[in-house]
Amino acid sequence: MSNAKVLPLLEPDTAPCCPPLNERPLTEDEAVRTAAMFKALSDPVRLRLFSAVASHEGGEACVCDISDVGVSQPTVSHHLKKLKEAGLLTSERRGTWVYYRVEPSVLATMGHILGKYVTA
């Protein structure tokens, strides 16, 4: 018997949480949500874990494949929990292992918030 959950897919045209930073000032609520996302990524270990998941084949990685970031397993679990709390990752337990996936709209949202800067 499998306890795997089917995760709903987000529509690709889901509106990002916030406008580009160069479009208009963020509201207080937008700033709080954006800061939480970037705060979670401000730790080098978390950024490495997020990058490992995002760049892993299929956009999903087993914790067993991404744990080699120079800290203990409990510390890896702590950092992955913080990334999940910030809405950057989702997880699914499959047997003994936990698999992590980047939320579908996270990378697009980050790119949208930062905006596209053209250099002349």
Contacts in CASP RR format, 6 or more apart in sequence:
PFRMAT RR
TARGET T0000
AUTHOR 0000-0000-0000
METHOD contacts of the structure
MODEL  1
MSNAKVLPLLEPDTAPCCPPLNERPLTEDEAVRTAAMFKALSDPVRLRLF
SAVASHEGGEACVCDISDVGVSQPTVSHHLKKLKEAGLLTSERRGTWVYY
RVEPSVLATMGHILGKYVTA
3 93 0 8 1.000
4 92 0 8 1.000
4 94 0 8 1.000
5 92 0 8 1.000
7 90 0 8 1.000
7 92 0 8 1.000
7 101 0 8 1.000
9 104 0 8 1.000
10 103 0 8 1.000
10 104 0 8 1.000
10 105 0 8 1.000
12 104 0 8 1.000
14 104 0 8 1.000
14 105 0 8 1.000
16 105 0 8 1.000
16 108 0 8 1.000
16 109 0 8 1.000
16 112 0 8 1.000
16 113 0 8 1.000
17 30 0 8 1.000
17 33 0 8 1.000
17 34 0 8 1.000
17 109 0 8 1.000
17 113 0 8 1.000
18 26 0 8 1.000
18 30 0 8 1.000
18 33 0 8 1.000
18 34 0 8 1.000
18 109 0 8 1.000
18 112 0 8 1.000
18 113 0 8 1.000
19 26 0 8 1.000
19 30 0 8 1.000
19 112 0 8 1.000
19 113 0 8 1.000
20 112 0 8 1.000
20 113 0 8 1.000
20 114 0 8 1.000
20 115 0 8 1.000
20 116 0 8 1.000
21 113 0 8 1.000
21 114 0 8 1.000
21 115 0 8 1.000
22 115 0 8 1.000
22 117 0 8 1.000
23 115 0 8 1.000
26 34 0 8 1.000
34 113 0 8 1.000
36 86 0 8 1.000
37 86 0 8 1.000
37 87 0 8 1.000
37 88 0 8 1.000
37 106 0 8 1.000
37 109 0 8 1.000
37 110 0 8 1.000
39 86 0 8 1.000
40 46 0 8 1.000
40 82 0 8 1.000
40 83 0 8 1.000
40 85 0 8 1.000
40 86 0 8 1.000
40 87 0 8 1.000
40 88 0 8 1.000
41 47 0 8 1.000
41 50 0 8 1.000
41 83 0 8 1.000
41 86 0 8 1.000
41 88 0 8 1.000
43 79 0 8 1.000
43 82 0 8 1.000
45 69 0 8 1.000
45 70 0 8 1.000
45 71 0 8 1.000
45 75 0 8 1.000
45 76 0 8 1.000
45 79 0 8 1.000
46 79 0 8 1.000
46 82 0 8 1.000
46 83 0 8 1.000
48 69 0 8 1.000
49 66 0 8 1.000
49 69 0 8 1.000
49 76 0 8 1.000
49 79 0 8 1.000
49 80 0 8 1.000
49 83 0 8 1.000
50 83 0 8 1.000
50 88 0 8 1.000
50 89 0 8 1.000
50 102 0 8 1.000
52 61 0 8 1.000
52 65 0 8 1.000
52 66 0 8 1.000
52 69 0 8 1.000
53 59 0 8 1.000
53 60 0 8 1.000
53 61 0 8 1.000
53 66 0 8 1.000
53 89 0 8 1.000
53 100 0 8 1.000
53 101 0 8 1.000
53 102 0 8 1.000
54 102 0 8 1.000
54 107 0 8 1.000
56 65 0 8 1.000
56 66 0 8 1.000
59 101 0 8 1.000
59 102 0 8 1.000
60 99 0 8 1.000
60 100 0 8 1.000
60 101 0 8 1.000
61 99 0 8 1.000
61 100 0 8 1.000
61 101 0 8 1.000
62 97 0 8 1.000
62 98 0 8 1.000
62 99 0 8 1.000
62 100 0 8 1.000
63 76 0 8 1.000
63 77 0 8 1.000
63 80 0 8 1.000
63 97 0 8 1.000
63 98 0 8 1.000
63 99 0 8 1.000
63 100 0 8 1.000
64 97 0 8 1.000
66 76 0 8 1.000
66 100 0 8 1.000
67 73 0 8 1.000
67 76 0 8 1.000
69 76 0 8 1.000
71 79 0 8 1.000
80 89 0 8 1.000
80 91 0 8 1.000
80 100 0 8 1.000
83 89 0 8 1.000
84 90 0 8 1.000
84 91 0 8 1.000
87 103 0 8 1.000
87 106 0 8 1.000
88 102 0 8 1.000
88 103 0 8 1.000
88 106 0 8 1.000
89 100 0 8 1.000
89 101 0 8 1.000
89 102 0 8 1.000
89 103 0 8 1.000
90 100 0 8 1.000
90 101 0 8 1.000
90 103 0 8 1.000
91 98 0 8 1.000
91 99 0 8 1.000
91 100 0 8 1.000
91 101 0 8 1.000
92 98 0 8 1.000
92 99 0 8 1.000
92 101 0 8 1.000
93 99 0 8 1.000
END
